[in-house]
């Protein structure tokens, strides 16, 4: 009973972390892909172009961790429900934090 409770708390913390930090990580990866600091005609393009693959790797890492989490928690229905709810709360917290930070 005690061990199951700790497992549920850790799953919820993992979902919150995955929702908040994982979403930030993947958005930074998207920024690396879509918004290099210079345009293709400029002299710095070769240097900025080397960061584009890092964006793909960052998104791939996020998706792999998310898929492994779903696969690992699918044994028990309550685990996956806790993970999905805490993931949604983490994503909502990320957007709430971004909205507050932008308002300041």
C-alpha positions as CSV (number, residue, x, y, z in Angstrom):
1,X,0.0,0.0,0.0
2,X,2.7,2.5,1.0
3,X,4.9,1.5,-2.0
4,X,2.0,1.9,-4.4
5,X,1.3,5.4,-3.0
6,X,4.9,6.5,-3.6
7,X,4.7,5.0,-7.1
8,X,1.6,7.1,-7.9
9,X,3.3,10.2,-6.5
10,X,6.4,9.6,-8.6
11,X,4.3,9.0,-11.7
12,X,2.5,12.3,-11.1
13,X,5.8,14.2,-10.6
14,X,7.1,12.6,-13.8
15,X,4.0,13.8,-15.7
16,X,4.3,17.3,-14.3
17,X,8.0,17.4,-15.2
18,X,7.4,16.0,-18.6
19,X,4.6,18.4,-19.3
20,X,6.4,21.6,-18.1
21,X,10.1,21.0,-18.8
22,X,9.5,18.6,-21.7
23,X,7.3,21.0,-23.5
24,X,9.9,23.8,-23.0
25,X,12.6,21.4,-24.3
26,X,10.6,20.6,-27.5
27,X,9.7,24.3,-28.1
28,X,13.4,25.2,-27.9
29,X,14.1,22.5,-30.5
30,X,11.4,23.9,-32.8
31,X,13.0,27.3,-32.4
32,X,16.4,25.9,-33.4
33,X,14.8,24.4,-36.5
34,X,12.6,27.3,-37.6
35,X,14.3,30.5,-36.5
36,X,18.0,30.6,-37.0
37,X,19.7,33.9,-36.1
38,X,20.5,34.8,-39.7
39,X,19.1,34.3,-43.2
40,X,20.6,32.1,-45.9
41,X,22.1,35.1,-47.7
42,X,24.2,36.3,-44.8
43,X,27.8,35.4,-43.9
44,X,26.8,33.8,-40.5
45,X,24.4,31.3,-42.1
46,X,26.8,28.4,-42.1
47,X,27.4,28.9,-38.3
48,X,23.7,29.2,-37.5
49,X,22.8,26.4,-39.9
50,X,24.7,23.9,-37.7
51,X,22.1,24.3,-34.9
52,X,19.2,23.1,-37.0
53,X,20.0,19.3,-36.5
54,X,20.1,19.9,-32.7
55,X,16.5,21.0,-32.9
56,X,15.5,17.7,-34.5
57,X,17.5,15.7,-31.9
58,X,15.8,17.7,-29.1
59,X,12.3,17.0,-30.4
60,X,13.2,13.3,-31.0
61,X,14.4,12.9,-27.4
62,X,11.2,14.5,-26.1
63,X,9.1,12.1,-28.2
64,X,11.1,9.1,-27.2
65,X,10.8,9.9,-23.5
66,X,7.1,10.5,-23.9
67,X,6.5,7.2,-25.8
68,X,8.6,5.2,-23.3
69,X,6.5,6.7,-20.5
70,X,3.2,5.8,-22.1
71,X,4.5,2.3,-22.8
72,X,5.8,1.8,-19.3
73,X,2.7,3.0,-17.6
74,X,0.2,1.1,-19.7
75,X,0.2,-1.9,-17.5
76,X,-2.1,-0.3,-15.0
77,X,-5.0,1.9,-16.1
78,X,-4.6,4.1,-13.0
79,X,-1.0,4.8,-13.8
80,X,-1.7,6.0,-17.3
81,X,-4.6,8.2,-16.1
82,X,-2.4,9.8,-13.4
83,X,0.3,10.4,-15.9
84,X,-2.0,11.9,-18.5
85,X,-3.7,14.2,-16.0
86,X,-0.4,15.4,-14.5
87,X,1.0,15.8,-18.0
88,X,-1.9,18.1,-18.9
89,X,-1.5,20.0,-15.6
90,X,2.2,20.5,-16.5
91,X,1.4,21.7,-20.0
92,X,-1.2,24.1,-18.6
93,X,1.3,25.3,-16.0
94,X,3.9,25.9,-18.7
95,X,1.4,28.1,-20.7
96,X,0.3,29.8,-17.6
97,X,3.9,30.6,-16.6
98,X,4.6,31.8,-20.2
99,X,1.5,34.0,-20.1
100,X,2.4,35.6,-16.7
101,X,6.1,36.1,-17.8
102,X,4.9,37.8,-21.0
103,X,2.6,40.1,-19.1
104,X,5.5,41.3,-16.9
